[in-house]
């Protein structure tokens, strides 16, 4: 009888230890942080003979930079590094032009992520 009780108690202790390990497991703890660097290239182009002006874009700090009275057919700027979750945004106020946002991750080639007429936005999520 004593041997049976010892076996039951031993099994109970082993089960309790195994179960308690699962209680303290945090799956988010296993997630490695994303240390990727992203670069954002904003491009605005108008078709000949049209011009556009008054460009606004978001810099690495999330601040909107405005270039007023800047009239041209083509404009581009690259910013970075930024992190995942950055909200890229570009627009032109006057004239009709195609706005593009391209993203480069960790030195890879730029990939078009968003485009539109007179504005474009994209939140980095890859």
Residue pairs with C-beta under 8 A, 6 or more apart in sequence:
34 83
34 84
36 83
36 84
36 105
36 106
37 80
37 81
37 82
37 83
37 105
37 106
37 107
38 80
38 81
38 82
38 83
38 84
38 86
38 103
38 104
38 105
38 106
38 124
39 78
39 79
39 80
39 81
39 82
39 103
39 104
39 110
40 78
40 79
40 80
40 82
40 86
40 88
40 101
40 102
40 103
40 124
41 76
41 77
41 78
41 100
41 101
41 102
41 103
41 104
41 110
42 57
42 76
42 77
42 78
42 79
42 88
42 90
42 99
42 100
42 101
43 74
43 75
43 76
43 99
43 100
43 102
44 52
44 55
44 74
44 75
44 76
44 90
44 92
44 97
44 98
44 99
44 100
45 73
45 74
45 75
45 97
45 98
45 100
46 52
46 72
46 73
46 74
46 95
46 96
46 97
46 98
48 73
50 73
50 95
50 96
50 97
51 71
51 72
51 73
51 95
52 71
52 72
52 73
52 75
52 92
52 94
52 95
52 96
52 97
52 118
53 68
53 69
53 70
53 71
53 72
53 92
53 93
53 94
53 95
54 66
54 67
54 68
54 69
54 70
54 92
54 93
54 94
55 66
55 67
55 70
55 75
55 90
55 91
55 92
55 93
56 64
56 65
56 66
56 67
56 89
56 90
56 91
56 92
56 93
57 64
57 65
57 77
57 79
57 89
57 90
57 91
58 64
58 65
58 87
58 88
58 89
58 90
59 65
59 79
60 79
60 80
60 81
60 82
62 86
62 87
64 89
71 94
71 95
80 104
82 88
82 124
83 124
84 124
84 125
84 126
85 123
85 124
85 125
86 123
86 124
87 121
87 122
87 123
87 124
88 101
88 103
88 113
88 114
88 121
88 122
88 123
88 124
89 119
89 120
89 121
90 99
90 100
90 101
90 119
90 120
90 121
91 99
91 118
91 119
91 120
92 99
92 118
92 119
93 118
96 117
96 118
97 117
97 118
98 115
98 116
98 117
99 115
99 116
99 117
99 118
99 119
99 120
100 112
100 114
100 115
100 120
101 112
101 113
101 114
101 115
101 120
101 121
101 122
102 110
102 111
102 112
102 113
103 110
103 111
103 113
103 122
103 124
104 110
104 111
105 126
113 122
114 120
114 121
114 122
